[in-house]
Amino acid sequence: MISLQDCRSRDGADTLAPLRHLFNLPEGMIYLDGNSLGALPSAVPHRVAQVVAEQWGRDLIGSWNTAGWFDLPRRVGDRIAPLIGAGAGEVVATDTTSVNLYKVLSAALNLVEQAEDEAGGARGTRGTRGTRGTRRTIVSERSNFPTDLYIAEALSRERGWNLRLIEPHEVHTSLGPEVGVLMLSHVNYRSGAMHDMAGITAAAHAAGVLVVWDLCHSAGAVPVELTQADADFAVGCGYKYLNGGPGAPAFAWVHPRHVARCWQPLAGWWSHARPFAFTPGYEPAMDITRYQCGTQPIISLSALDCALDVFTEADKLGGMPALRTKSLALTDLFIELVEAHCPGQFELVTPREHAQRGSQVCLTPTHSLPAGCAYAIVQALIARGIVGDFRAGDAQQPDILRFGFTPLYLSYENVAMAAQGLQEVLANEEYAQPRFNRKQAVT
């Protein structure tokens, strides 16, 4: 059995341990929810105050030039690019994940329709724009994050496409001749299961299918290689593992071969080739700035920009490979301790295989525990200062306890104490207290 002292010894040898001091973490809290909202980097409040008081308050409109506000989305995108295996000038930090997904998924549908129209012209069977072609199906996982499915559903209704939902093991067998676009989350938000991006992308391309990747639970947590995988489109958020704060701008990436081939649907002045010409006709930019829309949230972008300084420091200590090694070690340790301290009381939802695991561990209670107790267990843990989260199940998926492991600021001792706290919550039946009952909880 691994002891608390063993974990402290591992912390003493952890070369990434100094990164913890770059965050403001509440005293006495073990924060295992960075996969929902990242912790506050300690330098961010000062940066935001500086932007508000000096750039906005003192320099006012001049900061569009002197502080480089207009170029900030692209500069922040360039800082995100190495974390997702993209090149300089290929990523833009802008809008929200949902809005960016609408843009890139629309662009993917446009490319499929254009390809079919061109093929029809070559055969002498070119139809009019909007004529239903052969490839008019979007495929995604049934357990994908709901907003992704809602965006795909809305676009399918608007464009006359179909949305087909599948199970993870059905991805390769779902790529039939009627499929135009495959839309997947690299790491599943409920289970923490991670797809083989390169393998799936290659299979999709071999079947004539474009792939859109959601990196919300990947960027900053696991190595991502978009260029190497030859992906087509990707989006992700800035407020989880990138620690940009609640509502932080998201990001969009488009493979250079696709960037200038079609319009994205939210054409705005920031995506114009000559934004300050103020012409009535739209001329799309020829690079990734085409995927911007209107005026961007400069204060939030500045907070995200500052938060990314943490990864600059992490690069000095081994970068994403070192973070991934620690992430796997932390999740391995948690799984081992939970199974030792709480035998038979939970089933592991997250894959054990490293190649298939993101940076989180998800558990579901077994029949040895009262039905519907997952929410109450999480609430009892939070009352102890161990912050994870709960995701409700349905007829096809169980309730889960979800724990995110951010190697930037979590220690091995944190993991040991979290597992011990879980054991005590069960042993003392703290989850049975009325204050933790979901029906009585204030929402």
ROVOKE-969631 format. One record per residue (C-alpha): residue number from 0; x, y, z; residue in one letter. Coordinates in Angstrom, 2 decimals, decimal comma. Each point is the difference from the previous one (the first is absolute). Layout:
% ROVOKE-969631
- num_c1_c2_c3_residu
- NUM_X_Y_Z_a
...
% end
This chain:
% ROVOKE-969631
- num_c1_c2_c3_residu
- 0_0,00_0,00_0,00_m
- 1_1,29_3,44_-0,95_i
- 2_0,24_2,20_3,10_s
- 3_-0,39_3,72_0,44_l
- 4_3,71_0,20_0,67_q
- 5_0,70_-1,79_-3,29_d
- 6_-2,00_2,70_-1,77_c
- 7_1,86_2,76_1,79_r
- 8_3,26_-1,57_-1,10_s
- 9_-1,22_0,00_-3,59_r
- 10_-0,90_3,68_0,36_d
- 11_3,51_0,70_1,23_g
- 12_1,40_-1,49_-3,20_a
- 13_-2,58_1,63_-2,30_d
- 14_1,75_2,38_-2,40_t
- 15_-3,35_1,62_-0,83_l
- 16_-0,81_0,83_3,62_a
- 17_1,14_3,67_-0,30_p
- 18_-2,87_0,66_-2,44_l
- 19_-2,49_-0,31_2,86_r
- 20_1,27_3,30_1,38_h
- 21_-1,18_1,76_-3,16_l
- 22_-3,64_-0,48_1,07_f
- 23_-2,29_1,49_2,63_n
- 24_-1,51_-3,09_1,62_l
- 25_-2,32_0,28_3,03_p
- 26_1,62_-1,20_3,19_e
- 27_-1,09_-3,50_0,97_g
- 28_-1,68_-0,79_-3,31_m
- 29_0,89_-2,91_-2,27_i
- 30_-1,21_1,17_-3,39_y
- 31_-0,88_-2,84_-2,37_l
- 32_-2,26_1,97_-2,32_d
- 33_2,48_1,69_-2,31_g
- 34_-1,66_-1,87_-2,85_n
- 35_-3,02_2,27_0,55_s
- 36_1,66_3,24_1,12_l
- 37_3,74_0,40_0,38_g
- 38_1,52_1,59_3,09_a
- 39_1,02_3,66_0,06_l
- 40_3,61_0,68_-1,02_p
- 41_1,35_2,47_2,55_s
- 42_1,22_2,48_-2,62_a
- 43_-3,39_0,42_-1,67_v
- 44_-1,65_2,47_2,44_p
- 45_2,84_2,48_-0,44_h
- 46_-0,11_-0,33_-3,79_r
- 47_-3,74_0,55_-0,11_v
- 48_0,28_2,98_2,35_a
- 49_2,73_1,44_-2,24_q
- 50_-2,13_-0,42_-3,12_v
- 51_-2,97_1,66_1,69_v
- 52_1,79_2,83_1,77_a
- 53_2,74_0,82_-2,49_e
- 54_-0,86_-1,27_-3,46_q
- 55_-3,71_0,77_0,24_w
- 56_-0,16_2,59_2,79_g
- 57_3,02_2,11_-0,92_r
- 58_0,79_-0,64_-3,67_d
- 59_-3,57_-0,62_-1,11_l
- 60_-0,43_-0,50_-3,73_i
- 61_3,72_0,37_-0,60_g
- 62_0,50_-3,49_1,43_s
- 63_-1,33_-1,53_-3,20_w
- 64_3,40_1,02_-1,37_n
- 65_2,36_0,49_2,94_t
- 66_-1,08_-3,16_1,85_a
- 67_-0,63_-2,03_-3,17_g
- 68_-3,60_-0,80_0,86_w
- 69_-1,04_-0,71_-3,58_f
- 70_2,63_-2,69_-0,49_d
- 71_-0,53_-1,59_3,42_l
- 72_-2,21_-2,89_-1,21_p
- 73_2,69_-1,14_-2,41_r
- 74_2,85_0,53_2,49_r
- 75_-1,81_-2,08_2,60_v
- 76_-0,74_-2,57_-2,69_g
- 77_3,70_-0,24_-0,76_d
- 78_0,63_-0,81_3,67_r
- 79_-2,63_-2,75_-0,03_i
- 80_1,29_-1,47_-3,28_a
- 81_2,97_-1,95_1,47_p
- 82_-2,31_-1,60_2,57_l
- 83_-2,15_-1,51_-2,75_i
- 84_2,63_-0,80_-2,61_g
- 85_-0,82_2,88_-2,32_a
- 86_2,24_2,49_-1,76_g
- 87_0,44_3,73_0,46_a
- 88_-2,82_2,01_-1,55_g
- 89_-2,37_-2,99_-0,04_e
- 90_-1,98_0,57_3,21_v
- 91_-2,19_2,88_1,08_v
- 92_-1,36_0,56_3,53_a
- 93_-3,52_1,26_-0,49_t
- 94_-3,64_-0,30_1,02_d
- 95_-1,28_-3,14_1,77_t
- 96_0,42_-3,68_-0,75_t
- 97_-3,61_-0,24_-1,17_s
- 98_0,33_2,98_-2,34_v
- 99_3,31_-1,27_-1,36_n
- 100_-1,46_-3,47_-0,52_l
- 101_-2,84_1,56_-1,98_y
- 102_2,56_1,75_-2,20_k
- 103_2,27_-2,95_-0,69_v
- 104_-2,77_-2,58_-0,32_l
- 105_-1,76_2,29_-2,48_s
- 106_3,25_0,32_-1,92_a
- 107_0,42_-3,78_-0,02_a
- 108_-3,52_-0,43_-1,41_l
- 109_0,79_2,63_-2,64_n
- 110_3,13_-1,90_-1,06_l
- 111_-1,89_-3,27_-0,31_v
- 112_-2,74_1,63_-2,06_e
- 113_2,54_1,77_-2,19_q
- 114_1,87_-3,24_-0,63_a
- 115_-3,20_-1,76_-1,00_e
- 116_-1,01_2,89_-2,24_d
- 117_3,41_-0,05_-1,69_e
- 118_-0,16_-3,76_-0,43_a
- 119_-3,47_0,33_-1,45_g
- 120_1,25_2,63_-2,44_g
- 121_2,77_-2,31_-1,13_a
- 122_-2,60_-2,69_-0,68_r
- 123_-2,34_2,45_-1,68_g
- 124_-2,57_-0,38_2,79_t
- 125_0,65_3,23_1,92_r
- 126_-3,07_1,02_1,97_g
- 127_-1,12_3,35_1,34_t
- 128_1,26_1,22_3,33_r
- 129_-1,96_-1,69_2,80_g
- 130_-0,80_-3,13_-1,99_t
- 131_0,34_-2,96_2,34_r
- 132_3,17_-1,97_-0,74_g
- 133_1,24_-3,41_1,00_t
- 134_1,98_1,03_3,07_r
- 135_-2,44_1,73_2,32_r
- 136_0,63_-1,63_3,37_t
- 137_1,90_1,27_3,02_i
- 138_1,14_-2,75_2,37_v
- 139_0,72_0,61_3,67_s
- 140_0,02_-1,87_3,30_e
- 141_-3,22_-0,24_1,96_r
- 142_1,99_0,94_3,11_s
- 143_1,64_3,04_-1,59_n
- 144_-0,34_3,27_1,88_f
- 145_-3,61_1,16_-0,50_p
- 146_0,78_3,43_-1,46_t
- 147_1,96_-1,70_-2,80_d
- 148_-3,00_-2,16_-0,80_l
- 149_-2,38_2,96_0,17_y
- 150_2,11_2,01_-2,44_i
- 151_0,19_-2,99_-2,35_a
- 152_-3,74_-0,59_0,29_e
- 153_-0,80_3,63_-0,77_a
- 154_2,33_0,04_-3,02_l
- 155_-1,42_-3,28_-1,25_s
- 156_-3,52_1,44_0,11_r
- 157_1,13_3,19_-1,73_e
- 158_2,03_-1,70_-2,71_r
- 159_-2,05_-3,13_-0,66_g
- 160_2,56_-2,35_1,51_w
- 161_-0,46_-2,91_2,43_n
- 162_1,62_-0,40_3,41_l
- 163_0,78_-3,60_0,95_r
- 164_1,06_-0,82_3,57_l
- 165_2,16_-3,03_0,66_i
- 166_1,90_-1,73_2,79_e
- 167_3,79_0,47_0,25_p
- 168_0,79_-3,49_-1,28_h
- 169_-2,06_0,65_-3,13_e
- 170_2,10_2,88_-1,35_v
- 171_1,93_-1,99_-2,59_h
- 172_-3,04_-1,94_-1,22_t
- 173_-2,14_3,14_-0,30_s
- 174_1,98_1,59_-2,84_l
- 175_-2,26_-0,99_-2,86_g
- 176_-0,41_1,76_-3,38_p
- 177_-2,84_2,13_1,36_e
- 178_2,23_1,61_2,67_v
- 179_1,56_3,38_-0,69_g
- 180_1,26_1,11_3,40_v
- 181_1,10_-1,77_3,18_l
- 182_-0,20_2,19_3,13_m
- 183_1,69_-1,32_3,15_l
- 184_1,34_1,18_3,33_s
- 185_3,60_-1,13_0,37_h
- 186_-0,57_-0,70_3,72_v
- 187_-3,55_-0,81_1,04_n
- 188_-1,30_2,36_2,68_y
- 189_-1,92_-2,73_1,87_r
- 190_2,37_-2,94_-0,10_s
- 191_3,45_1,49_-0,57_g
- 192_0,50_-2,45_-2,86_a
- 193_2,38_1,28_-2,70_m
- 194_-0,24_-0,76_-3,70_h
- 195_2,90_-0,89_-2,27_d
- 196_-0,06_3,26_-1,94_m
- 197_2,49_-1,01_-2,68_a
- 198_-1,52_-3,44_-0,59_g
- 199_-3,58_1,24_-0,19_i
- 200_0,90_2,95_-2,21_t
- 201_1,85_-2,28_-2,41_a
- 202_-2,95_-2,40_-0,16_a
- 203_-2,43_2,87_-0,57_a
- 204_2,09_1,49_-2,79_h
- 205_0,30_-3,40_-1,64_a
- 206_-3,81_-0,08_-0,03_a
- 207_-0,24_3,54_-1,41_g
- 208_-1,17_1,49_3,31_v
- 209_1,15_3,26_1,65_l
- 210_0,63_0,03_3,76_v
- 211_-0,78_2,71_2,54_v
- 212_1,66_-0,42_3,42_w
- 213_-1,12_1,55_3,29_d
- 214_3,06_0,49_2,22_l
- 215_-1,72_1,46_3,07_c
- 216_1,18_-2,83_2,25_h
- 217_3,34_-0,41_-1,78_s
- 218_1,71_3,35_-0,47_a
- 219_2,50_0,53_2,79_g
- 220_-0,64_-3,43_1,51_a
- 221_1,19_-2,55_-2,56_v
- 222_2,33_0,28_-3,00_p
- 223_-1,91_0,83_-3,18_v
- 224_1,51_-0,12_-3,48_e
- 225_-2,49_1,46_-2,45_l
- 226_2,46_0,49_-2,86_t
- 227_1,61_-3,38_0,45_q
- 228_-3,43_-1,66_0,09_a
- 229_-0,98_1,91_-3,18_d
- 230_-3,21_1,17_1,69_a
- 231_-2,39_2,32_-1,84_d
- 232_-1,55_2,25_2,67_f
- 233_0,23_0,40_3,77_a
- 234_-1,51_2,16_2,73_v
- 235_0,58_0,20_3,73_g
- 236_-0,59_2,14_3,06_c
- 237_2,29_2,21_2,07_g
- 238_-1,48_-0,45_3,47_y
- 239_0,74_-3,64_0,83_k
- 240_3,61_-1,23_-0,10_y
- 241_1,18_3,31_-1,50_l
- 242_-1,19_1,79_3,16_n
- 243_-1,24_3,12_-1,77_g
- 244_-2,91_0,60_2,39_g
- 245_-3,79_-0,42_-0,21_p
- 246_-1,24_0,78_-3,48_g
- 247_3,54_0,33_-1,36_a
- 248_0,18_0,24_-3,80_p
- 249_0,16_-3,26_-1,89_a
- 250_2,17_-0,76_-3,01_f
- 251_-0,34_-1,27_-3,55_a
- 252_2,46_-1,78_-2,26_w
- 253_-0,45_-0,73_-3,69_v
- 254_2,48_-1,99_-2,04_h
- 255_1,78_2,39_-2,37_p
- 256_-1,26_-1,95_-3,00_r
- 257_-3,59_0,91_0,95_h
- 258_0,33_3,55_1,35_v
- 259_-0,69_1,95_-3,17_a
- 260_-2,21_-2,50_-1,81_r
- 261_-3,36_1,15_1,33_c
- 262_-1,71_2,63_2,09_w
- 263_-0,93_-0,65_3,59_q
- 264_-3,59_1,10_0,72_p
- 265_0,66_2,75_2,56_l
- 266_1,73_2,46_-2,28_a
- 267_0,87_3,05_2,07_g
- 268_2,27_2,97_-0,26_w
- 269_2,81_-1,66_1,97_w
- 270_0,12_-2,78_-2,59_s
- 271_0,16_2,43_-2,91_h
- 272_3,16_0,12_-2,11_a
- 273_0,10_3,78_0,51_r
- 274_-1,97_0,60_3,19_p
- 275_0,68_3,72_0,15_f
- 276_-0,98_0,67_-3,60_a
- 277_-3,64_-0,15_1,14_f
- 278_-1,28_-1,03_-3,42_t
- 279_-3,59_-1,24_-0,31_p
- 280_1,09_-3,20_-1,76_g
- 281_1,60_-2,85_1,91_y
- 282_3,50_-1,14_-0,93_e
- 283_1,08_-2,88_2,24_p
- 284_3,51_-0,07_1,38_a
- 285_2,17_-2,69_-1,56_m
- 286_1,35_-1,34_3,31_d
- 287_-1,41_-1,24_3,31_i
- 288_-1,32_3,48_0,85_t
- 289_-2,80_-0,89_-2,42_r
- 290_-1,43_-1,97_2,93_y
- 291_-0,45_3,08_2,18_q
- 292_-3,25_1,90_-0,07_c
- 293_-0,58_3,23_1,94_g
- 294_1,84_2,01_2,63_t
- 295_1,75_-2,28_2,47_q
- 296_-0,07_0,01_3,85_p
- 297_3,36_1,63_0,66_i
- 298_-0,04_-0,27_3,79_i
- 299_-0,78_-3,73_-0,11_s
- 300_2,55_-0,55_-2,74_l
- 301_2,60_1,76_2,12_s
- 302_-0,78_-2,27_2,95_a
- 303_0,40_-3,08_-2,21_l
- 304_3,23_1,39_-1,44_d
- 305_1,41_0,41_3,50_c
- 306_-1,20_-3,46_1,07_a
- 307_1,95_-1,55_-2,85_l
- 308_3,21_1,27_1,61_d
- 309_-0,28_-3,06_2,23_v
- 310_0,65_-2,22_-3,01_f
- 311_3,05_2,09_-0,88_t
- 312_1,34_-0,89_3,43_e
- 313_-1,04_-3,62_-0,46_a
- 314_2,01_-0,14_-3,23_d
- 315_3,13_0,69_2,05_k
- 316_-0,77_-3,13_2,05_l
- 317_-0,78_-2,40_-2,83_g
- 318_-3,17_1,41_-1,54_g
- 319_-2,98_-2,08_-1,05_m
- 320_1,89_-3,35_0,08_p
- 321_0,85_0,58_3,67_a
- 322_-3,53_1,16_0,77_l
- 323_-1,42_-3,08_-1,68_r
- 324_2,31_-2,30_1,95_t
- 325_-1,10_1,57_3,27_k
- 326_-3,66_-0,03_-1,02_s
- 327_0,13_-3,73_-0,61_l
- 328_1,85_-0,55_3,27_a
- 329_-2,61_2,00_1,93_l
- 330_-2,94_-1,81_-1,58_t
- 331_1,68_-3,40_0,41_d
- 332_0,54_0,77_3,67_l
- 333_-3,59_1,10_0,55_f
- 334_-1,39_-3,11_-1,69_i
- 335_2,28_-2,25_2,06_e
- 336_-0,86_1,68_3,30_l
- 337_-3,76_0,09_-0,61_v
- 338_-0,02_-3,68_-0,89_e
- 339_2,05_-0,78_3,12_a
- 340_-1,95_2,23_2,42_h
- 341_-3,50_-0,50_-1,46_c
- 342_0,05_-3,60_-1,31_p
- 343_-3,05_-0,98_-2,01_g
- 344_-1,75_3,34_0,53_q
- 345_0,77_1,64_-3,33_f
- 346_0,40_-1,01_-3,61_e
- 347_2,65_1,80_-2,01_l
- 348_-1,50_1,80_-3,00_v
- 349_3,26_1,48_-1,26_t
- 350_2,25_-2,34_-2,04_p
- 351_2,96_-1,53_1,83_r
- 352_2,11_0,05_-3,16_e
- 353_2,17_3,11_-0,09_h
- 354_-0,45_0,49_-3,74_a
- 355_-3,77_0,17_0,49_q
- 356_-0,13_2,20_3,12_r
- 357_-0,21_3,76_0,26_g
- 358_0,84_1,85_3,21_s
- 359_-3,01_-0,97_2,08_q
- 360_-1,39_-2,99_1,90_v
- 361_-3,70_-0,79_-0,02_c
- 362_-1,69_-2,42_2,36_l
- 363_-3,52_-1,37_0,32_t
- 364_-1,33_-1,56_3,22_p
- 365_-0,67_-3,74_0,00_t
- 366_-3,10_-1,67_1,41_h
- 367_1,78_-0,24_3,36_s
- 368_-0,87_3,69_0,49_l
- 369_-3,51_1,51_0,11_p
- 370_-1,54_0,78_-3,35_a
- 371_0,41_3,60_-1,09_g
- 372_2,68_0,82_2,57_c
- 373_2,63_1,36_-2,42_a
- 374_-1,14_3,62_0,32_y
- 375_-0,06_-0,17_3,80_a
- 376_3,47_-1,55_0,11_i
- 377_1,42_2,87_-2,05_v
- 378_-1,75_2,56_2,19_q
- 379_1,38_-1,66_3,15_a
- 380_3,49_0,10_-1,50_l
- 381_-0,38_3,69_-0,85_i
- 382_-1,03_0,68_3,60_a
- 383_3,34_-1,52_0,98_r
- 384_1,86_2,29_-2,41_g
- 385_0,49_-2,67_-2,67_i
- 386_-1,52_1,49_-3,12_v
- 387_-1,04_-2,32_-2,83_g
- 388_-3,28_-0,01_-1,89_d
- 389_-3,03_-2,08_-0,89_f
- 390_-1,56_-0,82_-3,34_r
- 391_-3,49_-1,45_-0,08_a
- 392_-0,67_-3,15_-1,98_g
- 393_-2,99_-1,22_-1,94_d
- 394_-1,41_-3,26_-1,28_a
- 395_3,20_-0,65_-1,97_q
- 396_2,66_1,55_2,27_q
- 397_0,51_-0,23_3,78_p
- 398_0,47_2,90_2,40_d
- 399_3,69_0,77_0,37_i
- 400_2,41_1,63_2,41_l
- 401_2,50_1,94_-2,09_r
- 402_3,48_1,04_1,15_f
- 403_2,36_2,10_-2,10_g
- 404_3,75_-0,17_0,58_f
- 405_1,92_3,10_-1,01_t
- 406_3,74_-0,74_0,33_p
- 407_0,82_3,70_0,06_l
- 408_-1,19_0,36_3,59_y
- 409_-0,98_-3,39_1,45_l
- 410_2,33_-2,01_2,21_s
- 411_0,21_-3,71_0,77_y
- 412_-0,92_0,82_3,59_e
- 413_-3,16_1,67_-1,30_n
- 414_-0,93_-3,23_-1,76_v
- 415_0,61_-2,14_3,08_a
- 416_-2,08_2,32_2,19_m
- 417_-2,83_0,07_-2,56_a
- 418_-0,16_-3,80_-0,09_a
- 419_0,08_-0,11_3,79_q
- 420_-2,79_2,56_0,16_g
- 421_-2,11_-2,08_-2,36_l
- 422_0,54_-3,05_2,19_q
- 423_-1,10_1,92_3,10_e
- 424_-3,09_1,41_-1,68_v
- 425_-1,09_-3,55_-0,76_l
- 426_1,03_-1,50_3,33_a
- 427_-1,84_2,71_1,96_n
- 428_-2,94_0,00_-2,44_e
- 429_0,29_3,77_-0,23_e
- 430_-1,78_-0,11_-3,33_y
- 431_-3,19_-0,95_1,87_a
- 432_-0,23_3,39_1,70_q
- 433_-3,07_1,95_-1,20_p
- 434_2,08_3,08_-0,90_r
- 435_1,71_-1,99_-2,72_f
- 436_-3,22_-1,31_-1,53_n
- 437_-0,35_1,14_-3,57_r
- 438_-3,73_0,76_0,31_k
- 439_0,69_2,50_2,78_q
- 440_3,00_1,63_-1,65_a
- 441_-0,28_3,59_-1,15_v
- 442_0,72_0,25_-3,74_t
% end
